[in-house]
Amino acid sequence: MSGEIESKDQDTGESQITARWLKEIDLAGTHERAWRRRARKVLKRYRDETNADSDENRQAQFNILYANTEVLRGVIYQKTPVPDVRRRFLDKDPVGRETAQILQRALSFCVDSYDFDGVIEQVVEDYLLPGRGMARVKYIPTYAPMTNEETGETMLDHETGEPLQQVVYETVETEYVEWEMVRISPAKRWAKVRWVAFGELLTRDELVKQFGEIGKTVTLDWAPKDKEQDDEMFKRARVWSIWDKSSRKVHVVAKGMPSRRLAVVDDPLNLQGFFPCPRPVYAIHTTDSMIPIPEYTQYQDQAIELDNLTARINVLVDALRRRGLFNGKFTELEALANASDNQFIAIENYSELIAAGGIEKLFLEAPIEGIAKVVVHLMQQREAVKQTIYEITGLSDVVRGVSVASETLGAQQLKARYSNSRTGPRQKAIERFARDLFRIKAEIIAEKFSQQTLALMTGKDFPADDAHKMALLQQAQATGKQLPNTPTWEQVIKLMRDDKLRGFRVDVETDSTVQPDATEEQKNRVELLGAITQFVQGVGPAVQSGAISMELAKEMLSFGVRGFKVSPQLEDALDQIGQQKSGQEQPQNDTQAQQMVIAKESAEMEKAQFEAVEAKAKAREAEAKAELAEMRVQMLNVGALPPVQM
C-alpha cells in the first residue's frame, strides 16, 4: 500500500514539474508575442509577400528593406572566422603553448568539417531582419561496441546483457536555431537569464529513437498551415529542451505529453556558463529589456512613404505617352501614326491635305509637359526620402558603392569613416558571437575529447607521461639522437581538464570576420622582419664580445616578437637560438657531454703542467744569471778581468 502511495506521489510530482515548465514556455512566448508579430511582418516585407499576388492589383514598391539588408549582409560578414588560441600572457610556457596549439588545430578541424559559414549567415539574416540571431553548440560523439583486446569479442554489460559502447570519435558542431524556436526566460540582462529553451519538430520515428517507448505516446500537436490537420504524414510534435541554469539540468517536455517529461539530463556538457549557446546578437538592444527590436521598424514610416512615391511615379510615367487627335476625314493619318521607320503611306486626296495645312495642322497632340514636371519633382522627393533612410541606418554612399566624380578624396574618406562608426559595432557583434562560439567549442573539446581524438585531429605526438618521456630520452641517448623538449599528454590533458588553469593560461579569440587589409598585414610583417634584423645587427656584436649573454638577447627578442601574431614554428625557432652553434660544439647526448668535459679537464691539466715546466725553466735561467753575475764581481775584485769601458 505504501508503495502505491509513493508511486502516486512521484507521478504527481512529475506532473507538476512538467506543467510548470510548459507554463514557463507559454509565459516566455507571451512576453515576446508583440516582437514575433512584428518580426513576421518584417519578413513578409523583405520577401515582398505583403503585395498582391495578382499582376492586375499589384502596386509598384521600392523594397528598401531588401536593398539595405543585402548591403549590410556583405559588410558585416565577409569571411569565415579563424580560431586564434594562444597563451594568455605570451610568456615562456611550453605546456600552455602546446595546449593552445592543440585547441586551435582541433577547433579549425571542427569548423572545416561542416558548413560553419552557412550557420553564421543564417544568424546574420535573423540579426538584420527579426532583430535577434541565435546558434548553439552540439557535442557529437560516435560510439562503437567495446571489444576485448585479446579475444576480439564484443564485451557485454553484466546486468542488461547489452553490448558495452565506447567513444571512437568526437566532434563539436554549431547549429543554427530558428528565431521562432527559441524561448528565453524574461530578464533585462543575459547574466540574469535563468533558462533557455530550444524547440524541435519531431516525427513519430524520431520521438521513439530519442526517447524510447514513451515517444509512442506523445501526441503530434503540430501541422503546417497549408496541410490538413488530420493528415498524419505532416504532423509533428513540438519538443522543448529546457536548459535550466539554476539546477544545471536539461528538461525535455512536450505539450503532447503533459503528464511527464520526456527526459532529464544532469549538466550534459559541464560548461562554466552552462548554456550551450553564447549571448544572442541583437540589432537593437536596450538595457531595460531583452526583447529584440527589428531595425526596419526605425525607418518603416519612411519606407511606406517611399513606396507611395514609387507608386505615384509609376502611374504618372505610364501616362507619359505621345497621344493626340487627327482629322477623321483623312483616314490615312491613322496608318501614318502606326507606321514604322522609312515607311511612306499612299494618300488619294493629297492636294486636299496640302490645302488643309499639311500634317502639322491636322494632328493635335495631348500636352505632357506638366506630367513630366510632376514626375521630376516626385523623383527628387523619393531621393530625399532615401537619403533620410540612409542617415537612419548609417549606410553612406561609399558603403553602397555609389560615388560622384566631382567628390574629393577627403570627402570620400570622411564618408567611409562615418559609415564605419555605424557599421563597426555590427561587425564587432558578429565577431563577438563567433568568438563566443569558439570558446564554448574549446571548452567542450578540453572537457570531453579523449587523448586519442586529439592526437588524430591535431597530428601531435607527445609522450604519454613522464615515465614514457624518460624512456624515450634514454632510447634517444643510446642512438645518439636529440629529442625536442615537449610536454607529455598527461600534462596537456591536466591543463585542459582544469577550468581555472585553462582560463588563466590559455585564451581563445578569433580573427576579424571582416576581410583584412592585405596591404596593412604585409606592412606589419615587413616592419617585424626589419625590427628583428635591426635588433640582431645591434645586439650581435655585444653577444660576441660577452657584454650580454645569449640567453638575455634571446629573451629580449622573444619579448618583442610575442607582441605580434606569429606562428608557433617561429617561436620554436627563437627558443632554439644559442642552443646549437654547430654540430661539433653541441653535445648530442650525455656520453658525449662527459667526454667533452673530460677532454676539457685534460687540456687544462696539460696547460697547467706546461706552465709549471716553463716557470721552472725561467727560475733556473734566473739562478744561472745570478751566479754568473756574482762570479764576474769576484773576478773583478782579484783583477782577473779588465774594467768595462764606459
C-alpha positions in Angstrom: 0.0 0.0 0.0 2.8 2.4 0.9 4.5 1.6 -2.4 1.3 2.6 -4.3 1.1 5.9 -2.4 4.8 6.6 -3.0 4.3 5.9 -6.8 1.3 8.2 -6.9 3.3 10.9 -5.1 6.1 10.5 -7.6 3.7 10.7 -10.5 2.1 13.8 -9.0 5.4 15.5 -8.6 6.5 14.6 -12.1 3.2 16.0 -13.5 3.7 19.2 -11.5 7.2 19.7 -12.8 6.1 19.1 -16.4 3.2 21.5 -16.0 5.5 24.1 -14.5 7.9 24.0 -17.5 5.1 24.1 -20.1 3.7 27.1 -18.3 7.2 28.8 -18.3 7.4 28.2 -22.1 3.9 29.8 -22.6 4.7 32.8 -20.5 8.0 33.4 -22.3 6.2 33.2 -25.6 3.6 35.7 -24.4 6.4 38.0 -23.2 7.8 38.2 -26.7 4.5 37.9 -28.6 4.5 41.6 -29.9 8.0 41.2 -31.2 7.2 38.0 -33.0 4.3 39.6 -34.7 6.4 42.5 -35.9 9.2 40.1 -37.0 6.7 38.2 -39.2 5.6 41.4 -40.9 9.2 42.4 -41.5 10.0 39.0 -43.2 6.9 39.4 -45.3 8.0 42.8 -46.4 11.5 41.5 -47.2 10.1 38.7 -49.3 7.5 41.2 -50.8 4.6 39.0 -49.6 2.6 42.0 -48.5 1.9 43.0 -52.1 -0.9 41.4 -54.1 -0.2 38.2 -55.9 -2.2 39.3 -59.0 -0.4 41.4 -61.5 -3.5 43.4 -62.1 -3.8 44.6 -58.4 -0.1 44.8 -57.8 1.2 48.1 -56.6 4.7 49.3 -57.5 7.0 49.4 -54.5 10.6 50.3 -53.7 11.9 47.4 -51.4 14.4 49.4 -49.5 14.5 46.7 -46.8 15.8 44.1 -49.2 18.4 46.6 -50.6 19.7 47.6 -47.1 19.7 44.0 -45.8 21.8 42.8 -48.8 24.3 45.6 -48.4 24.7 45.0 -44.6 24.9 41.3 -45.1 28.0 41.7 -47.2 29.5 44.4 -44.9 29.3 42.8 -41.5 30.3 39.2 -42.5 32.7 38.6 -45.4 34.8 35.5 -44.5 35.0 32.5 -42.2 36.5 33.4 -38.8 39.7 31.6 -37.9 40.2 30.5 -34.3 43.2 32.1 -32.6 44.2 30.3 -29.4 47.3 31.5 -27.6 48.9 31.8 -24.2 47.1 34.4 -22.3 50.2 36.3 -21.1 52.5 35.3 -24.0 55.2 34.2 -21.6 57.5 31.2 -21.9 55.2 28.3 -21.1 55.8 25.1 -23.2 52.7 23.3 -21.8 50.5 26.3 -22.3 51.8 26.8 -25.8 51.2 23.2 -26.9 47.8 23.2 -25.3 46.8 26.3 -27.2 48.1 24.9 -30.4 46.1 21.6 -29.9 42.9 23.5 -29.1 43.4 25.8 -32.2 44.0 22.8 -34.5 41.0 20.9 -33.1 38.8 24.0 -33.5 40.0 24.6 -37.0 39.3 20.9 -38.0 35.8 21.0 -36.4 35.0 24.3 -38.2 36.1 22.8 -41.6 34.1 19.6 -41.1 30.7 21.3 -41.6 29.2 24.4 -43.1 30.1 26.9 -40.4 29.6 29.8 -42.9 26.0 28.7 -43.6 25.2 28.8 -39.9 26.7 32.3 -39.3 25.0 33.6 -42.5 21.6 32.5 -41.1 22.4 34.1 -37.8 23.3 37.4 -39.6 20.0 37.2 -41.5 18.0 36.9 -38.3 20.1 39.7 -36.8 19.2 42.0 -39.7 15.5 41.1 -40.1 13.7 39.8 -37.0 16.4 41.5 -34.8 17.9 38.6 -32.9 20.3 35.8 -34.1 21.0 32.6 -32.2 23.0 29.4 -32.6 24.0 26.6 -30.3 27.0 24.2 -30.0 26.4 20.4 -30.0 28.8 17.7 -28.9 28.5 14.7 -31.2 30.3 11.5 -30.1 30.4 8.4 -32.3 30.1 5.1 -30.4 31.1 1.6 -31.3 30.9 -1.7 -29.4 33.7 -2.3 -26.9 35.8 -5.4 -27.8 38.3 -7.5 -25.8 41.8 -6.7 -27.0 42.9 -10.3 -26.6 40.0 -12.2 -27.9 38.4 -9.6 -30.1 34.9 -10.4 -28.8 32.3 -7.8 -28.0 32.0 -7.0 -24.3 28.6 -7.2 -22.7 27.0 -5.4 -19.7 26.6 -8.0 -16.9 23.2 -6.5 -15.8 21.5 -5.8 -19.1 23.4 -8.1 -21.5 23.6 -5.2 -24.0 27.0 -4.6 -25.8 29.2 -2.0 -24.0 29.8 1.1 -26.0 32.9 3.2 -26.3 33.6 6.6 -27.9 35.7 6.1 -31.0 35.3 9.7 -32.5 34.2 13.1 -31.3 33.4 16.4 -32.8 31.6 19.7 -32.0 29.3 21.5 -34.4 27.4 24.8 -34.4 23.7 24.5 -35.2 21.5 27.4 -36.3 18.5 27.9 -34.1 15.4 29.4 -35.8 14.2 32.6 -34.0 10.7 31.2 -33.8 12.0 28.1 -31.9 13.8 29.9 -29.0 12.3 30.8 -25.7 14.3 32.8 -23.1 13.3 33.4 -19.5 12.3 37.1 -19.1 15.3 39.2 -17.9 17.0 42.5 -18.5 20.5 41.1 -19.0 21.9 37.9 -20.3 23.6 37.2 -17.0 20.2 37.1 -15.3 18.6 34.6 -17.7 17.5 31.5 -15.7 16.8 29.1 -18.6 16.9 28.9 -22.4 14.7 26.5 -24.4 15.3 25.2 -27.9 12.3 23.8 -29.8 12.3 21.0 -32.4 9.6 19.4 -34.6 10.0 15.6 -34.4 8.2 12.9 -36.2 7.0 9.7 -34.5 10.0 7.8 -35.6 12.3 10.5 -34.2 10.5 10.5 -30.9 10.9 6.8 -30.5 14.6 6.9 -31.5 15.4 9.6 -29.0 13.1 8.8 -26.0 12.2 5.1 -26.4 8.8 3.7 -25.7 7.5 7.0 -24.3 7.8 8.5 -27.8 4.9 6.3 -29.0 2.5 8.0 -26.6 3.3 11.6 -27.4 0.5 13.4 -29.2 1.6 15.0 -32.5 0.1 18.5 -32.0 1.7 20.5 -34.8 0.9 20.6 -38.6 1.7 23.0 -41.4 -1.0 25.7 -42.0 -1.4 24.7 -45.6 -2.0 21.0 -44.8 -4.9 19.1 -43.4 -4.9 18.9 -39.6 -5.8 15.2 -39.8 -3.1 14.2 -42.2 -0.6 12.2 -40.1 2.1 12.4 -42.7 2.7 16.1 -42.0 2.1 16.1 -38.3 4.9 16.7 -35.8 5.4 17.0 -32.0 6.9 20.3 -30.8 9.5 19.3 -28.2 11.3 21.8 -26.0 14.8 21.2 -24.5 15.0 23.5 -21.5 18.5 24.3 -20.2 17.9 25.3 -16.6 20.9 27.1 -15.2 19.6 27.1 -11.6 19.5 23.3 -11.3 22.1 22.7 -14.1 19.7 20.2 -15.7 18.2 19.8 -19.1 14.4 19.1 -19.0 12.7 17.8 -22.2 9.0 18.5 -22.4 6.2 18.5 -25.0 2.6 19.7 -25.0 1.7 16.4 -26.4 2.9 14.7 -23.2 1.7 17.0 -20.3 1.9 14.3 -17.6 5.7 13.7 -17.6 9.0 14.9 -19.0 10.4 13.0 -21.9 13.9 13.2 -20.5 16.0 14.8 -17.7 19.8 15.1 -18.1 22.3 16.4 -15.5 24.6 19.0 -16.9 25.5 17.2 -20.2 28.4 19.5 -21.2 29.8 20.7 -17.9 30.2 24.3 -19.2 31.1 27.2 -17.0 28.2 29.2 -18.3 26.1 26.1 -18.6 24.2 27.3 -21.7 25.3 25.7 -25.0 24.9 29.0 -26.7 26.5 32.4 -26.4 24.6 35.6 -25.8 22.5 36.3 -28.9 23.2 39.1 -31.2 20.7 41.9 -31.2 20.1 44.5 -33.9 18.7 47.0 -31.3 19.0 46.3 -27.6 18.1 48.5 -24.6 19.2 48.0 -21.0 15.7 47.6 -19.7 14.6 44.6 -21.7 16.0 41.7 -23.8 13.0 41.8 -26.2 14.5 42.4 -29.7 13.5 45.3 -32.0 13.7 44.8 -35.8 15.8 47.6 -37.3 13.2 48.0 -40.1 10.8 49.5 -37.5 13.1 52.5 -37.1 12.5 53.6 -40.7 9.3 51.9 -41.7 7.4 55.2 -42.0 10.0 56.5 -44.5 9.8 53.1 -46.3 6.0 53.4 -46.6 6.4 57.0 -48.0 9.0 55.6 -50.4 6.5 53.0 -51.6 3.8 55.6 -52.1 6.1 57.9 -54.1 7.2 55.0 -56.2 3.5 54.0 -56.9 2.7 57.6 -57.9 5.7 57.9 -60.2 4.8 54.6 -61.8 1.3 55.8 -62.6 2.5 59.2 -64.0 5.2 57.6 -66.0 2.6 55.3 -67.5 0.7 58.5 -68.5 3.7 59.9 -70.3 2.7 58.7 -73.8 2.5 60.6 -77.1 -1.2 60.7 -77.8 -3.5 63.1 -79.7 -6.3 63.7 -82.2 -6.4 63.9 -86.0 -9.0 64.9 -88.7 -11.1 61.8 -89.3 -11.6 62.9 -92.9 -8.1 61.7 -93.7 -8.2 58.0 -92.7 -4.6 57.5 -93.9 -3.4 59.5 -90.9 -4.0 56.6 -88.5 -1.8 54.4 -90.7 0.8 57.1 -90.6 0.7 57.2 -86.8 1.5 53.5 -86.6 4.0 53.4 -89.5 7.5 52.0 -88.9 10.8 53.6 -89.9 11.3 54.6 -93.6 7.7 53.7 -94.5 5.5 56.0 -96.6 1.7 55.9 -96.8 -0.1 56.5 -100.1 -3.0 59.0 -99.9 -5.6 59.7 -102.6 -6.6 63.3 -101.7 -3.1 64.6 -101.4 -3.9 68.0 -102.8 -6.7 68.5 -100.3 -4.4 67.5 -97.5 -1.9 70.2 -98.5 -4.7 72.8 -98.9 -5.8 72.0 -95.3 -2.4 73.0 -94.0 -0.5 69.7 -94.1 0.2 67.2 -91.4 1.2 69.8 -88.8 -2.3 71.3 -88.9 -4.2 68.0 -88.9 -2.6 66.5 -85.8 -3.3 67.7 -82.3 -1.0 66.2 -79.5 -2.1 65.9 -75.9 0.2 68.0 -73.6 2.6 66.0 -71.3 5.0 68.7 -70.1 3.0 69.2 -66.8 3.1 65.5 -66.1 6.8 65.3 -66.8 7.5 68.2 -64.3 5.5 66.4 -61.6 7.5 63.1 -62.2 10.7 65.0 -61.9 9.7 66.5 -58.6 8.4 63.2 -57.3 11.7 61.5 -58.1 13.6 64.3 -56.3 11.4 63.7 -53.3 12.0 60.0 -53.4 15.8 60.6 -53.4 15.4 62.8 -50.4 13.4 60.1 -48.6 16.1 57.5 -49.5 18.8 59.8 -48.0 16.8 60.1 -44.8 16.7 56.3 -44.6 20.4 56.0 -45.2 21.0 58.5 -42.4 18.9 56.4 -40.1 20.6 53.2 -41.0 24.1 54.7 -41.4 24.6 53.4 -44.9 26.6 56.0 -46.7 27.0 56.0 -50.5 30.6 54.8 -50.0 29.3 51.6 -48.4 26.8 51.1 -51.2 29.4 51.6 -53.8 28.0 55.0 -55.0 30.1 58.0 -55.6 30.3 61.2 -57.6 33.2 62.0 -59.9 33.4 65.6 -58.5 33.9 64.4 -54.9 37.3 64.9 -53.4 39.3 62.1 -51.8 38.9 63.8 -48.4 35.1 63.8 -48.7 35.0 60.1 -49.6 37.3 59.3 -46.6 35.1 61.3 -44.3 32.0 59.3 -45.5 33.9 56.0 -45.1 34.9 57.0 -41.6 31.4 58.0 -40.7 29.9 54.7 -42.1 32.5 52.7 -40.2 31.3 54.3 -36.9 27.8 52.9 -37.7 28.7 49.6 -39.2 31.7 48.9 -36.9 29.5 47.9 -33.9 27.6 45.5 -36.1 30.8 43.8 -37.3 32.0 43.5 -33.7 28.7 42.0 -32.6 29.1 39.2 -35.2 32.8 38.8 -34.4 32.0 38.6 -30.7 29.3 35.9 -31.3 31.7 33.8 -33.4 34.4 34.2 -30.7 32.0 33.0 -28.0 31.0 30.0 -30.2 34.7 29.1 -30.4 35.1 29.5 -26.7 32.3 27.1 -26.0 33.7 24.7 -28.5 37.1 24.9 -27.0 35.7 24.2 -23.5 33.8 21.1 -24.8 37.0 19.9 -26.6 39.0 20.4 -23.4 36.5 18.7 -21.2 35.2 15.9 -23.4 37.7 14.9 -26.1 39.9 12.0 -25.4 43.7 11.9 -26.0 43.1 9.6 -29.0 40.7 12.0 -30.7 43.0 15.0 -30.0 46.0 13.1 -31.5 44.1 12.2 -34.6 42.7 15.7 -35.1 45.9 17.7 -34.4 48.7 15.3 -35.5 50.5 15.8 -32.2 52.7 13.0 -30.9 53.7 13.6 -27.3 55.0 11.1 -24.7 52.1 9.7 -22.6 53.6 10.6 -19.2 56.9 11.3 -17.5 57.9 7.6 -17.4 57.3 7.3 -21.2 59.2 10.6 -21.8 62.2 9.3 -19.8 62.2 6.0 -21.7 62.2 7.9 -25.0 65.1 10.1 -23.8 67.2 7.1 -22.8 66.5 5.4 -26.1 67.5 8.6 -28.0 70.7 8.9 -26.0 71.6 5.3 -26.9 71.1 6.0 -30.6 72.8 9.4 -30.5 69.6 11.4 -31.3 68.2 14.5 -29.7 64.5 14.8 -28.7 62.7 18.2 -28.5 61.7 19.3 -25.0 58.0 18.8 -25.4 55.4 18.3 -22.7 53.6 15.0 -22.1 50.0 14.2 -22.9 49.4 13.9 -19.1 50.5 17.5 -18.6 48.4 18.8 -21.6 45.2 16.8 -20.6 45.6 18.0 -17.0 45.7 21.6 -18.1 42.8 21.1 -20.4 40.6 19.5 -17.8 41.2 22.2 -15.2 38.8 25.1 -15.9 40.7 27.6 -13.7 44.2 26.7 -15.0 43.0 26.7 -18.6 41.4 30.1 -18.2 44.5 31.5 -16.6 47.0 30.2 -19.2 45.0 29.9 -22.5 42.9 32.5 -24.3 40.5 31.7 -27.2 40.0 34.5 -29.7 39.2 34.9 -33.4 40.5 37.0 -36.2 38.2 39.6 -37.5 35.2 38.4 -39.6 35.7 41.4 -41.9 38.2 40.9 -44.8 41.5 42.1 -43.5 43.5 44.7 -45.4 46.2 42.7 -47.1 48.4 45.7 -47.6 48.3 46.6 -43.9 49.2 43.0 -43.0 52.1 42.9 -45.4 53.3 46.2 -44.0 53.2 44.8 -40.4 55.2 41.7 -41.4 57.8 43.8 -43.2 58.1 46.0 -40.1 58.5 43.0 -37.9 61.3 41.5 -40.1 63.0 44.9 -40.2 62.9 45.2 -36.4 64.3 41.7 -36.0 67.1 42.4 -38.4 68.0 45.7 -36.8 67.9 44.1 -33.3 70.3 41.3 -34.4 72.7 43.7 -36.0 72.7 45.8 -32.9 73.0 43.1 -30.3 75.1 40.6 -32.2 78.5 42.3 -31.5 77.6 42.7 -27.8 76.9 39.0 -27.6 80.1 38.1 -29.4 82.1 40.4 -27.1 80.5 38.9 -24.0 78.9 42.2 -22.9 75.5 40.5 -22.7 74.7 36.8 -22.6 73.0 34.9 -25.5 70.1 34.0 -23.1 69.4 37.7 -22.3 69.5 38.6 -26.0 67.1 35.7 -26.9 64.7 36.8 -24.1 64.7 40.4 -25.4 64.0 39.3 -28.9 61.2 36.9 -27.8 59.7 39.6 -25.7 59.4 41.9 -28.7 58.2 39.2 -31.1 55.4 37.8 -28.8 53.6 41.1 -29.2 52.9 40.1 -32.8 50.7 37.3 -34.1 53.4 34.8 -35.1 53.4 31.2 -35.9 54.4 28.6 -33.2 57.2 27.5 -35.6 58.8 30.9 -35.4 58.6 30.8 -31.6 60.2 27.4 -31.5 63.0 28.7 -33.8 63.6 31.6 -31.4 63.8 29.2 -28.5 66.5 27.2 -30.3 68.7 30.2 -30.7 72.1 29.7 -29.0 71.4 26.1 -28.2 73.1 24.7 -31.3 76.0 26.7 -32.7 77.4 23.8 -34.6 77.3 20.1 -34.7 80.7 19.7 -33.1 80.1 22.2 -30.3 76.7 20.9 -29.2 76.7 17.6 -27.4 74.2 15.1 -28.7 73.8 13.0 -25.6 75.1 12.6 -22.0 78.1 10.4 -23.1 79.4 13.0 -25.5 78.9 15.7 -22.9 81.0 13.7 -20.4 83.7 13.1 -23.0 83.8 16.8 -23.7 84.1 17.6 -20.0 87.0 15.1 -19.6 88.7 16.5 -22.7 88.4 20.0 -21.4 89.8 19.0 -18.0 92.8 17.1 -19.6 93.6 20.2 -21.7 93.5 22.4 -18.6 95.8 20.0 -16.8 98.3 19.8 -19.7 98.2 23.6 -19.9 99.0 23.8 -16.1 101.8 21.3 -16.4 103.3 23.3 -19.3 103.1 26.5 -17.4 104.8 24.8 -14.4 107.7 23.5 -16.5 108.0 26.9 -18.2 108.1 28.6 -14.7 110.9 26.2 -13.5 112.9 26.8 -16.6 112.6 30.6 -16.1 113.7 30.1 -12.5 116.8 28.1 -13.4 117.7 30.7 -16.0 117.4 33.4 -13.4 119.5 31.5 -11.0 122.2 30.9 -13.7 122.3 34.6 -14.5 122.6 35.5 -10.8 125.5 33.0 -10.4 127.3 34.4 -13.4 126.9 38.0 -12.2 128.4 37.0 -8.8 131.3 35.2 -10.4 132.1 38.3 -12.6 132.2 40.5 -9.5 134.6 38.2 -7.8 136.9 38.2 -10.8 136.9 42.0 -10.9 138.0 42.1 -7.4 141.0 40.0 -8.0 142.0 41.8 -11.2 141.4 38.8 -13.4 139.3 40.9 -15.8 139.8 44.4 -17.1 137.2 47.0 -16.1 134.4 47.7 -18.5 134.9 50.9 -20.5 132.0 53.4 -20.2 
